[in-house]
Amino acid sequence: MKILDARGLSCPEPVILLRKAMSSMEPSYQIIVDNHASKENTTRYAEHQGYQTSVSEKDGEYTLTFTR
């Protein structure tokens, strides 16, 4: 599983980071973001690419796991 840290980045940077990582075609990815807009946008992108999403939140940081 490829883990991406996008804390401190504002959109569209987390989506671009995720898109670049997904070019490797791995079956799962995890990204850590620290704002709601990034959570929504990366989730929308991953689901559009055919991935299932699970989200956990702790202290204002979201850990999103995308799996095929």
N, CA, C and O atoms as a Tripos MOL2 file, in Angstrom:
@<TRIPOS>MOLECULE
protein
  272   271    68     0     0
PROTEIN
NO_CHARGES

@<TRIPOS>ATOM
      1 N           0.8480   -1.1780    0.0000 N.3       1 MET1
      2 CA          0.0000    0.0000    0.0000 C.3       1 MET1
      3 C           0.8900    1.2370    0.0000 C.2       1 MET1
      4 O           1.7990    1.3710    0.8200 O.2       1 MET1
      5 N           0.6140    2.1220   -0.9210 N.am      2 LYS2
      6 CA          1.3500    3.3760   -1.0040 C.3       2 LYS2
      7 C           0.6830    4.3820   -0.0630 C.2       2 LYS2
      8 O          -0.5320    4.5700   -0.1240 O.2       2 LYS2
      9 N           1.4690    5.0320    0.8090 N.am      3 ILE3
     10 CA          0.9450    6.0110    1.7720 C.3       3 ILE3
     11 C           1.4270    7.3990    1.3680 C.2       3 ILE3
     12 O           2.6180    7.6240    1.1560 O.2       3 ILE3
     13 N           0.4720    8.3260    1.2660 N.am      4 LEU4
     14 CA          0.7600    9.6960    0.8600 C.3       4 LEU4
     15 C           0.4140   10.6420    1.9990 C.2       4 LEU4
     16 O          -0.6190   10.4840    2.6490 O.2       4 LEU4
     17 N           1.2610   11.6070    2.2380 N.am      5 ASP5
     18 CA          1.0140   12.6130    3.2710 C.3       5 ASP5
     19 C           0.7550   13.9490    2.5840 C.2       5 ASP5
     20 O           1.6720   14.5750    2.0520 O.2       5 ASP5
     21 N          -0.5070   14.3790    2.6020 N.am      6 ALA6
     22 CA         -0.8830   15.6300    1.9460 C.3       6 ALA6
     23 C          -1.3090   16.6840    2.9650 C.2       6 ALA6
     24 O          -2.0170   17.6330    2.6270 O.2       6 ALA6
     25 N          -0.8770   16.5110    4.2040 N.am      7 ARG7
     26 CA         -1.1980   17.5170    5.2280 C.3       7 ARG7
     27 C          -0.5140   18.8230    4.8700 C.2       7 ARG7
     28 O           0.6460   18.8480    4.4580 O.2       7 ARG7
     29 N          -1.2630   19.9100    5.0370 N.am      8 GLY8
     30 CA         -0.7230   21.2270    4.7450 C.3       8 GLY8
     31 C          -0.8910   21.6460    3.2980 C.2       8 GLY8
     32 O          -0.5970   22.7890    2.9500 O.2       8 GLY8
     33 N          -1.3580   20.7450    2.4510 N.am      9 LEU9
     34 CA         -1.5680   21.0690    1.0450 C.3       9 LEU9
     35 C          -3.0260   21.4460    0.8150 C.2       9 LEU9
     36 O          -3.9300   20.8550    1.4060 O.2       9 LEU9
     37 N          -3.2450   22.4240   -0.0400 N.am     10 SER10
     38 CA         -4.6140   22.7910   -0.3790 C.3      10 SER10
     39 C          -4.9260   22.2910   -1.7830 C.2      10 SER10
     40 O          -4.0260   22.0710   -2.5930 O.2      10 SER10
     41 N          -6.1940   22.1190   -2.0510 N.am     11 CYS11
     42 CA         -6.6220   21.6040   -3.3580 C.3      11 CYS11
     43 C          -6.2040   22.5780   -4.4480 C.2      11 CYS11
     44 O          -6.2530   23.7940   -4.2670 O.2      11 CYS11
     45 N          -5.8040   22.0360   -5.5540 N.am     12 PRO12
     46 CA         -5.9210   20.6370   -6.0100 C.3      12 PRO12
     47 C          -4.6860   19.7770   -5.7390 C.2      12 PRO12
     48 O          -4.6030   18.6650   -6.2610 O.2      12 PRO12
     49 N          -3.7410   20.2440   -4.9560 N.am     13 GLU13
     50 CA         -2.4930   19.5010   -4.7530 C.3      13 GLU13
     51 C          -2.6830   18.0680   -4.2430 C.2      13 GLU13
     52 O          -2.0290   17.1660   -4.7660 O.2      13 GLU13
     53 N          -3.5550   17.8070   -3.2370 N.am     14 PRO14
     54 CA         -3.7300   16.4120   -2.8050 C.3      14 PRO14
     55 C          -4.2690   15.5040   -3.9110 C.2      14 PRO14
     56 O          -3.8800   14.3400   -4.0030 O.2      14 PRO14
     57 N          -5.1590   16.0290   -4.7460 N.am     15 VAL15
     58 CA         -5.7020   15.2340   -5.8480 C.3      15 VAL15
     59 C          -4.6050   14.9400   -6.8710 C.2      15 VAL15
     60 O          -4.5220   13.8240   -7.3830 O.2      15 VAL15
     61 N          -3.7790   15.9140   -7.1680 N.am     16 ILE16
     62 CA         -2.6680   15.7170   -8.1110 C.3      16 ILE16
     63 C          -1.6940   14.6770   -7.5620 C.2      16 ILE16
     64 O          -1.2330   13.8060   -8.3010 O.2      16 ILE16
     65 N          -1.3820   14.7640   -6.2770 N.am     17 LEU17
     66 CA         -0.4940   13.7950   -5.6220 C.3      17 LEU17
     67 C          -1.0820   12.3860   -5.7330 C.2      17 LEU17
     68 O          -0.3720   11.4340   -6.0560 O.2      17 LEU17
     69 N          -2.3800   12.2630   -5.4650 N.am     18 LEU18
     70 CA         -3.0490   10.9680   -5.5460 C.3      18 LEU18
     71 C          -3.0750   10.4550   -6.9840 C.2      18 LEU18
     72 O          -2.8320    9.2730   -7.2230 O.2      18 LEU18
     73 N          -3.3640   11.3230   -7.9300 N.am     19 ARG19
     74 CA         -3.4140   10.9200   -9.3340 C.3      19 ARG19
     75 C          -2.0530   10.3860   -9.7930 C.2      19 ARG19
     76 O          -1.9850    9.3670  -10.4790 O.2      19 ARG19
     77 N          -0.9810   11.0690   -9.4170 N.am     20 LYS20
     78 CA          0.3620   10.6100   -9.7780 C.3      20 LYS20
     79 C           0.6580    9.2430   -9.1600 C.2      20 LYS20
     80 O           1.2220    8.3690   -9.8180 O.2      20 LYS20
     81 N           0.2780    9.0640   -7.8980 N.am     21 ALA21
     82 CA          0.5100    7.7810   -7.2230 C.3      21 ALA21
     83 C          -0.2920    6.6680   -7.8860 C.2      21 ALA21
     84 O           0.1990    5.5500   -8.0380 O.2      21 ALA21
     85 N          -1.5270    6.9750   -8.2790 N.am     22 MET22
     86 CA         -2.3910    5.9530   -8.8750 C.3      22 MET22
     87 C          -1.9250    5.5210  -10.2560 C.2      22 MET22
     88 O          -2.4050    4.5140  -10.7760 O.2      22 MET22
     89 N          -1.0170    6.2460  -10.8520 N.am     23 SER23
     90 CA         -0.4950    5.8270  -12.1540 C.3      23 SER23
     91 C           0.3080    4.5340  -12.0380 C.2      23 SER23
     92 O           0.5530    3.8660  -13.0420 O.2      23 SER23
     93 N           0.7190    4.1760  -10.8160 N.am     24 SER24
     94 CA          1.4470    2.9190  -10.6000 C.3      24 SER24
     95 C           0.5050    1.7130  -10.5750 C.2      24 SER24
     96 O           0.9600    0.5700  -10.5800 O.2      24 SER24
     97 N          -0.8100    1.9680  -10.5480 N.am     25 MET25
     98 CA         -1.8390    0.9230  -10.6120 C.3      25 MET25
     99 C          -1.7810   -0.0780   -9.4610 C.2      25 MET25
    100 O          -2.0890   -1.2540   -9.6530 O.2      25 MET25
    101 N          -1.3930    0.3670   -8.2820 N.am     26 GLU26
    102 CA         -1.4170   -0.5150   -7.1140 C.3      26 GLU26
    103 C          -2.8640   -0.7450   -6.6810 C.2      26 GLU26
    104 O          -3.7360    0.0550   -7.0230 O.2      26 GLU26
    105 N          -3.1380   -1.8130   -5.9420 N.am     27 PRO27
    106 CA         -4.5110   -2.1010   -5.5460 C.3      27 PRO27
    107 C          -5.0350   -1.2370   -4.3950 C.2      27 PRO27
    108 O          -6.2440   -1.1740   -4.1720 O.2      27 PRO27
    109 N          -4.1300   -0.5670   -3.6590 N.am     28 SER28
    110 CA         -4.6110    0.2630   -2.5510 C.3      28 SER28
    111 C          -3.6630    1.4240   -2.2740 C.2      28 SER28
    112 O          -2.4590    1.3590   -2.5230 O.2      28 SER28
    113 N          -4.2670    2.4890   -1.7470 N.am     29 TYR29
    114 CA         -3.5410    3.7150   -1.4150 C.3      29 TYR29
    115 C          -4.1060    4.2710   -0.1320 C.2      29 TYR29
    116 O          -5.2640    4.0340    0.2120 O.2      29 TYR29
    117 N          -3.2780    5.0120    0.5720 N.am     30 GLN30
    118 CA         -3.7350    5.7190    1.7610 C.3      30 GLN30
    119 C          -3.1990    7.1360    1.6750 C.2      30 GLN30
    120 O          -2.0310    7.3510    1.3520 O.2      30 GLN30
    121 N          -4.0720    8.1110    1.9700 N.am     31 ILE31
    122 CA         -3.6520    9.5020    1.9460 C.3      31 ILE31
    123 C          -4.1240   10.1650    3.2320 C.2      31 ILE31
    124 O          -5.2290    9.9090    3.7110 O.2      31 ILE31
    125 N          -3.2700   11.0180    3.7810 N.am     32 ILE32
    126 CA         -3.6000   11.7600    4.9980 C.3      32 ILE32
    127 C          -3.7640   13.2190    4.6000 C.2      32 ILE32
    128 O          -2.8590   13.8210    4.0210 O.2      32 ILE32
    129 N          -4.9280   13.7840    4.9170 N.am     33 VAL33
    130 CA         -5.2110   15.1860    4.6170 C.3      33 VAL33
    131 C          -5.7050   15.8680    5.8870 C.2      33 VAL33
    132 O          -6.1410   15.2090    6.8300 O.2      33 VAL33
    133 N          -5.6300   17.1940    5.8970 N.am     34 ASP34
    134 CA         -6.0210   17.9130    7.1130 C.3      34 ASP34
    135 C          -7.1070   18.9600    6.8770 C.2      34 ASP34
    136 O          -7.2490   19.8960    7.6630 O.2      34 ASP34
    137 N          -7.8740   18.8020    5.7950 N.am     35 ASN35
    138 CA         -9.0130   19.6960    5.5970 C.3      35 ASN35
    139 C         -10.1230   18.9680    4.8500 C.2      35 ASN35
    140 O          -9.8870   18.0150    4.1070 O.2      35 ASN35
    141 N         -11.3370   19.4500    5.0720 N.am     36 HIS36
    142 CA        -12.5290   18.7900    4.5440 C.3      36 HIS36
    143 C         -12.5560   18.7970    3.0120 C.2      36 HIS36
    144 O         -12.9310   17.7970    2.4000 O.2      36 HIS36
    145 N         -12.1680   19.8970    2.3950 N.am     37 ALA37
    146 CA        -12.1980   19.9920    0.9280 C.3      37 ALA37
    147 C         -11.2870   18.9390    0.2990 C.2      37 ALA37
    148 O         -11.6630   18.3020   -0.6850 O.2      37 ALA37
    149 N         -10.1090   18.7550    0.8560 N.am     38 SER38
    150 CA         -9.1850   17.7410    0.3270 C.3      38 SER38
    151 C          -9.7550   16.3430    0.5130 C.2      38 SER38
    152 O          -9.6080   15.4870   -0.3590 O.2      38 SER38
    153 N         -10.4020   16.1120    1.6430 N.am     39 LYS39
    154 CA        -11.0410   14.8090    1.8890 C.3      39 LYS39
    155 C         -12.1030   14.5320    0.8320 C.2      39 LYS39
    156 O         -12.1400   13.4450    0.2550 O.2      39 LYS39
    157 N         -12.9540   15.5010    0.5800 N.am     40 GLU40
    158 CA        -14.0280   15.3310   -0.4000 C.3      40 GLU40
    159 C         -13.4830   15.1510   -1.8170 C.2      40 GLU40
    160 O         -13.9290   14.2680   -2.5490 O.2      40 GLU40
    161 N         -12.5340   15.9770   -2.1940 N.am     41 ASN41
    162 CA        -12.0150   15.9370   -3.5610 C.3      41 ASN41
    163 C         -11.2160   14.6720   -3.8630 C.2      41 ASN41
    164 O         -11.3430   14.1080   -4.9500 O.2      41 ASN41
    165 N         -10.3940   14.2190   -2.9130 N.am     42 THR42
    166 CA         -9.6310   12.9870   -3.1530 C.3      42 THR42
    167 C         -10.5660   11.7800   -3.1650 C.2      42 THR42
    168 O         -10.3690   10.8440   -3.9390 O.2      42 THR42
    169 N         -11.5770   11.8050   -2.3110 N.am     43 THR43
    170 CA        -12.5630   10.7190   -2.3030 C.3      43 THR43
    171 C         -13.2970   10.6540   -3.6330 C.2      43 THR43
    172 O         -13.4490    9.5760   -4.2070 O.2      43 THR43
    173 N         -13.7500   11.7930   -4.1230 N.am     44 ARG44
    174 CA        -14.4780   11.8540   -5.3960 C.3      44 ARG44
    175 C         -13.5910   11.3300   -6.5420 C.2      44 ARG44
    176 O         -14.0460   10.5570   -7.3850 O.2      44 ARG44
    177 N         -12.3370   11.7580   -6.5570 N.am     45 TYR45
    178 CA        -11.4240   11.3200   -7.6110 C.3      45 TYR45
    179 C         -11.2130    9.7960   -7.5610 C.2      45 TYR45
    180 O         -11.3240    9.1180   -8.5820 O.2      45 TYR45
    181 N         -10.9120    9.2710   -6.3780 N.am     46 ALA46
    182 CA        -10.6330    7.8380   -6.2410 C.3      46 ALA46
    183 C         -11.8520    6.9970   -6.6130 C.2      46 ALA46
    184 O         -11.7170    5.9770   -7.2880 O.2      46 ALA46
    185 N         -13.0320    7.4130   -6.1800 N.am     47 GLU47
    186 CA        -14.2400    6.6580   -6.5000 C.3      47 GLU47
    187 C         -14.5180    6.7040   -8.0020 C.2      47 GLU47
    188 O         -15.0110    5.7320   -8.5740 O.2      47 GLU47
    189 N         -14.2050    7.8180   -8.6300 N.am     48 HIS48
    190 CA        -14.3690    7.9220  -10.0780 C.3      48 HIS48
    191 C         -13.4110    6.9710  -10.8040 C.2      48 HIS48
    192 O         -13.6930    6.5270  -11.9170 O.2      48 HIS48
    193 N         -12.2860    6.6650  -10.1700 N.am     49 GLN49
    194 CA        -11.3080    5.7330  -10.7410 C.3      49 GLN49
    195 C         -11.6270    4.2740  -10.4000 C.2      49 GLN49
    196 O         -10.8920    3.3730  -10.8050 O.2      49 GLN49
    197 N         -12.7140    4.0330   -9.6610 N.am     50 GLY50
    198 CA        -13.1320    2.6720   -9.3500 C.3      50 GLY50
    199 C         -12.6820    2.1360   -8.0070 C.2      50 GLY50
    200 O         -12.7520    0.9290   -7.7760 O.2      50 GLY50
    201 N         -12.2280    2.9910   -7.1230 N.am     51 TYR51
    202 CA        -11.7670    2.5590   -5.7990 C.3      51 TYR51
    203 C         -12.8810    2.7070   -4.7600 C.2      51 TYR51
    204 O         -13.7230    3.6000   -4.8500 O.2      51 TYR51
    205 N         -12.8620    1.8120   -3.7790 N.am     52 GLN52
    206 CA        -13.7350    1.9080   -2.6140 C.3      52 GLN52
    207 C         -13.0170    2.7630   -1.5750 C.2      52 GLN52
    208 O         -11.7890    2.7390   -1.4950 O.2      52 GLN52
    209 N         -13.7670    3.5140   -0.7840 N.am     53 THR53
    210 CA        -13.1610    4.4540    0.1610 C.3      53 THR53
    211 C         -13.5570    4.1390    1.5940 C.2      53 THR53
    212 O         -14.7160    3.8400    1.8800 O.2      53 THR53
    213 N         -12.5770    4.2120    2.4910 N.am     54 SER54
    214 CA        -12.8710    4.2060    3.9270 C.3      54 SER54
    215 C         -12.1290    5.3910    4.5390 C.2      54 SER54
    216 O         -11.0120    5.7210    4.1390 O.2      54 SER54
    217 N         -12.7780    6.0230    5.5210 N.am     55 VAL55
    218 CA        -12.2480    7.2550    6.1080 C.3      55 VAL55
    219 C         -12.2270    7.1250    7.6230 C.2      55 VAL55
    220 O         -13.1780    6.6370    8.2330 O.2      55 VAL55
    221 N         -11.1280    7.5680    8.2180 N.am     56 SER56
    222 CA        -11.0780    7.7260    9.6710 C.3      56 SER56
    223 C         -10.5930    9.1330    9.9650 C.2      56 SER56
    224 O          -9.7980    9.7010    9.2160 O.2      56 SER56
    225 N         -11.0830    9.6890   11.0710 N.am     57 GLU57
    226 CA        -10.7340   11.0650   11.4270 C.3      57 GLU57
    227 C         -10.2130   11.0810   12.8550 C.2      57 GLU57
    228 O         -10.7860   10.4590   13.7500 O.2      57 GLU57
    229 N          -9.1200   11.8000   13.0520 N.am     58 LYS58
    230 CA         -8.5620   11.9430   14.3980 C.3      58 LYS58
    231 C          -7.9000   13.3050   14.4940 C.2      58 LYS58
    232 O          -7.0140   13.6270   13.7030 O.2      58 LYS58
    233 N          -8.3240   14.0940   15.4510 N.am     59 ASP59
    234 CA         -7.7420   15.4100   15.7190 C.3      59 ASP59
    235 C          -7.7010   16.3020   14.4720 C.2      59 ASP59
    236 O          -6.7220   17.0120   14.2410 O.2      59 ASP59
    237 N          -8.7680   16.2570   13.6750 N.am     60 GLY60
    238 CA         -8.8520   17.1160   12.5010 C.3      60 GLY60
    239 C          -8.0840   16.6290   11.2810 C.2      60 GLY60
    240 O          -8.0140   17.3240   10.2670 O.2      60 GLY60
    241 N          -7.5100   15.4350   11.3800 N.am     61 GLU61
    242 CA         -6.8040   14.8570   10.2360 C.3      61 GLU61
    243 C          -7.5810   13.6360    9.7600 C.2      61 GLU61
    244 O          -8.0550   12.8270   10.5570 O.2      61 GLU61
    245 N          -7.6970   13.5250    8.4540 N.am     62 TYR62
    246 CA         -8.4300   12.4210    7.8430 C.3      62 TYR62
    247 C          -7.4490   11.4500    7.1970 C.2      62 TYR62
    248 O          -6.5530   11.8530    6.4560 O.2      62 TYR62
    249 N          -7.6290   10.1870    7.4840 N.am     63 THR63
    250 CA         -6.8600    9.1410    6.8240 C.3      63 THR63
    251 C          -7.8290    8.4060    5.9170 C.2      63 THR63
    252 O          -8.7730    7.7680    6.3830 O.2      63 THR63
    253 N          -7.5880    8.5020    4.6290 N.am     64 LEU64
    254 CA         -8.4560    7.8810    3.6390 C.3      64 LEU64
    255 C          -7.7360    6.6900    3.0320 C.2      64 LEU64
    256 O          -6.5710    6.7870    2.6460 O.2      64 LEU64
    257 N          -8.4330    5.5690    2.9510 N.am     65 THR65
    258 CA         -7.8810    4.3750    2.3530 C.3      65 THR65
    259 C          -8.7210    4.0360    1.1350 C.2      65 THR65
    260 O          -9.9440    3.9290    1.2250 O.2      65 THR65
    261 N          -8.0670    3.8700    0.0070 N.am     66 PHE66
    262 CA         -8.7320    3.5640   -1.2460 C.3      66 PHE66
    263 C          -8.2790    2.1780   -1.6980 C.2      66 PHE66
    264 O          -7.0810    1.9280   -1.8250 O.2      66 PHE66
    265 N          -9.2260    1.2820   -1.9390 N.am     67 THR67
    266 CA         -8.8910   -0.0690   -2.3650 C.3      67 THR67
    267 C          -9.7430   -0.4660   -3.5570 C.2      67 THR67
    268 O         -10.8570    0.0220   -3.7470 O.2      67 THR67
    269 N          -9.1890   -1.3570   -4.3440 N.am     68 ARG68
    270 CA         -9.9200   -1.9010   -5.5020 C.3      68 ARG68
    271 C         -10.4100   -3.2660   -5.1830 C.2      68 ARG68
    272 O         -11.0490   -3.9040   -6.0200 O.2      68 ARG68
@<TRIPOS>BOND
     1     1     2 1
     2     2     3 1
     3     3     4 2
     4     3     5 am
     5     5     6 1
     6     6     7 1
     7     7     8 2
     8     7     9 am
     9     9    10 1
    10    10    11 1
    11    11    12 2
    12    11    13 am
    13    13    14 1
    14    14    15 1
    15    15    16 2
    16    15    17 am
    17    17    18 1
    18    18    19 1
    19    19    20 2
    20    19    21 am
    21    21    22 1
    22    22    23 1
    23    23    24 2
    24    23    25 am
    25    25    26 1
    26    26    27 1
    27    27    28 2
    28    27    29 am
    29    29    30 1
    30    30    31 1
    31    31    32 2
    32    31    33 am
    33    33    34 1
    34    34    35 1
    35    35    36 2
    36    35    37 am
    37    37    38 1
    38    38    39 1
    39    39    40 2
    40    39    41 am
    41    41    42 1
    42    42    43 1
    43    43    44 2
    44    43    45 am
    45    45    46 1
    46    46    47 1
    47    47    48 2
    48    47    49 am
    49    49    50 1
    50    50    51 1
    51    51    52 2
    52    51    53 am
    53    53    54 1
    54    54    55 1
    55    55    56 2
    56    55    57 am
    57    57    58 1
    58    58    59 1
    59    59    60 2
    60    59    61 am
    61    61    62 1
    62    62    63 1
    63    63    64 2
    64    63    65 am
    65    65    66 1
    66    66    67 1
    67    67    68 2
    68    67    69 am
    69    69    70 1
    70    70    71 1
    71    71    72 2
    72    71    73 am
    73    73    74 1
    74    74    75 1
    75    75    76 2
    76    75    77 am
    77    77    78 1
    78    78    79 1
    79    79    80 2
    80    79    81 am
    81    81    82 1
    82    82    83 1
    83    83    84 2
    84    83    85 am
    85    85    86 1
    86    86    87 1
    87    87    88 2
    88    87    89 am
    89    89    90 1
    90    90    91 1
    91    91    92 2
    92    91    93 am
    93    93    94 1
    94    94    95 1
    95    95    96 2
    96    95    97 am
    97    97    98 1
    98    98    99 1
    99    99   100 2
   100    99   101 am
   101   101   102 1
   102   102   103 1
   103   103   104 2
   104   103   105 am
   105   105   106 1
   106   106   107 1
   107   107   108 2
   108   107   109 am
   109   109   110 1
   110   110   111 1
   111   111   112 2
   112   111   113 am
   113   113   114 1
   114   114   115 1
   115   115   116 2
   116   115   117 am
   117   117   118 1
   118   118   119 1
   119   119   120 2
   120   119   121 am
   121   121   122 1
   122   122   123 1
   123   123   124 2
   124   123   125 am
   125   125   126 1
   126   126   127 1
   127   127   128 2
   128   127   129 am
   129   129   130 1
   130   130   131 1
   131   131   132 2
   132   131   133 am
   133   133   134 1
   134   134   135 1
   135   135   136 2
   136   135   137 am
   137   137   138 1
   138   138   139 1
   139   139   140 2
   140   139   141 am
   141   141   142 1
   142   142   143 1
   143   143   144 2
   144   143   145 am
   145   145   146 1
   146   146   147 1
   147   147   148 2
   148   147   149 am
   149   149   150 1
   150   150   151 1
   151   151   152 2
   152   151   153 am
   153   153   154 1
   154   154   155 1
   155   155   156 2
   156   155   157 am
   157   157   158 1
   158   158   159 1
   159   159   160 2
   160   159   161 am
   161   161   162 1
   162   162   163 1
   163   163   164 2
   164   163   165 am
   165   165   166 1
   166   166   167 1
   167   167   168 2
   168   167   169 am
   169   169   170 1
   170   170   171 1
   171   171   172 2
   172   171   173 am
   173   173   174 1
   174   174   175 1
   175   175   176 2
   176   175   177 am
   177   177   178 1
   178   178   179 1
   179   179   180 2
   180   179   181 am
   181   181   182 1
   182   182   183 1
   183   183   184 2
   184   183   185 am
   185   185   186 1
   186   186   187 1
   187   187   188 2
   188   187   189 am
   189   189   190 1
   190   190   191 1
   191   191   192 2
   192   191   193 am
   193   193   194 1
   194   194   195 1
   195   195   196 2
   196   195   197 am
   197   197   198 1
   198   198   199 1
   199   199   200 2
   200   199   201 am
   201   201   202 1
   202   202   203 1
   203   203   204 2
   204   203   205 am
   205   205   206 1
   206   206   207 1
   207   207   208 2
   208   207   209 am
   209   209   210 1
   210   210   211 1
   211   211   212 2
   212   211   213 am
   213   213   214 1
   214   214   215 1
   215   215   216 2
   216   215   217 am
   217   217   218 1
   218   218   219 1
   219   219   220 2
   220   219   221 am
   221   221   222 1
   222   222   223 1
   223   223   224 2
   224   223   225 am
   225   225   226 1
   226   226   227 1
   227   227   228 2
   228   227   229 am
   229   229   230 1
   230   230   231 1
   231   231   232 2
   232   231   233 am
   233   233   234 1
   234   234   235 1
   235   235   236 2
   236   235   237 am
   237   237   238 1
   238   238   239 1
   239   239   240 2
   240   239   241 am
   241   241   242 1
   242   242   243 1
   243   243   244 2
   244   243   245 am
   245   245   246 1
   246   246   247 1
   247   247   248 2
   248   247   249 am
   249   249   250 1
   250   250   251 1
   251   251   252 2
   252   251   253 am
   253   253   254 1
   254   254   255 1
   255   255   256 2
   256   255   257 am
   257   257   258 1
   258   258   259 1
   259   259   260 2
   260   259   261 am
   261   261   262 1
   262   262   263 1
   263   263   264 2
   264   263   265 am
   265   265   266 1
   266   266   267 1
   267   267   268 2
   268   267   269 am
   269   269   270 1
   270   270   271 1
   271   271   272 2
@<TRIPOS>SUBSTRUCTURE
     1 MET1         2 RESIDUE 1 A MET
     2 LYS2         6 RESIDUE 1 A LYS
     3 ILE3        10 RESIDUE 1 A ILE
     4 LEU4        14 RESIDUE 1 A LEU
     5 ASP5        18 RESIDUE 1 A ASP
     6 ALA6        22 RESIDUE 1 A ALA
     7 ARG7        26 RESIDUE 1 A ARG
     8 GLY8        30 RESIDUE 1 A GLY
     9 LEU9        34 RESIDUE 1 A LEU
    10 SER10       38 RESIDUE 1 A SER
    11 CYS11       42 RESIDUE 1 A CYS
    12 PRO12       46 RESIDUE 1 A PRO
    13 GLU13       50 RESIDUE 1 A GLU
    14 PRO14       54 RESIDUE 1 A PRO
    15 VAL15       58 RESIDUE 1 A VAL
    16 ILE16       62 RESIDUE 1 A ILE
    17 LEU17       66 RESIDUE 1 A LEU
    18 LEU18       70 RESIDUE 1 A LEU
    19 ARG19       74 RESIDUE 1 A ARG
    20 LYS20       78 RESIDUE 1 A LYS
    21 ALA21       82 RESIDUE 1 A ALA
    22 MET22       86 RESIDUE 1 A MET
    23 SER23       90 RESIDUE 1 A SER
    24 SER24       94 RESIDUE 1 A SER
    25 MET25       98 RESIDUE 1 A MET
    26 GLU26      102 RESIDUE 1 A GLU
    27 PRO27      106 RESIDUE 1 A PRO
    28 SER28      110 RESIDUE 1 A SER
    29 TYR29      114 RESIDUE 1 A TYR
    30 GLN30      118 RESIDUE 1 A GLN
    31 ILE31      122 RESIDUE 1 A ILE
    32 ILE32      126 RESIDUE 1 A ILE
    33 VAL33      130 RESIDUE 1 A VAL
    34 ASP34      134 RESIDUE 1 A ASP
    35 ASN35      138 RESIDUE 1 A ASN
    36 HIS36      142 RESIDUE 1 A HIS
    37 ALA37      146 RESIDUE 1 A ALA
    38 SER38      150 RESIDUE 1 A SER
    39 LYS39      154 RESIDUE 1 A LYS
    40 GLU40      158 RESIDUE 1 A GLU
    41 ASN41      162 RESIDUE 1 A ASN
    42 THR42      166 RESIDUE 1 A THR
    43 THR43      170 RESIDUE 1 A THR
    44 ARG44      174 RESIDUE 1 A ARG
    45 TYR45      178 RESIDUE 1 A TYR
    46 ALA46      182 RESIDUE 1 A ALA
    47 GLU47      186 RESIDUE 1 A GLU
    48 HIS48      190 RESIDUE 1 A HIS
    49 GLN49      194 RESIDUE 1 A GLN
    50 GLY50      198 RESIDUE 1 A GLY
    51 TYR51      202 RESIDUE 1 A TYR
    52 GLN52      206 RESIDUE 1 A GLN
    53 THR53      210 RESIDUE 1 A THR
    54 SER54      214 RESIDUE 1 A SER
    55 VAL55      218 RESIDUE 1 A VAL
    56 SER56      222 RESIDUE 1 A SER
    57 GLU57      226 RESIDUE 1 A GLU
    58 LYS58      230 RESIDUE 1 A LYS
    59 ASP59      234 RESIDUE 1 A ASP
    60 GLY60      238 RESIDUE 1 A GLY
    61 GLU61      242 RESIDUE 1 A GLU
    62 TYR62      246 RESIDUE 1 A TYR
    63 THR63      250 RESIDUE 1 A THR
    64 LEU64      254 RESIDUE 1 A LEU
    65 THR65      258 RESIDUE 1 A THR
    66 PHE66      262 RESIDUE 1 A PHE
    67 THR67      266 RESIDUE 1 A THR
    68 ARG68      270 RESIDUE 1 A ARG
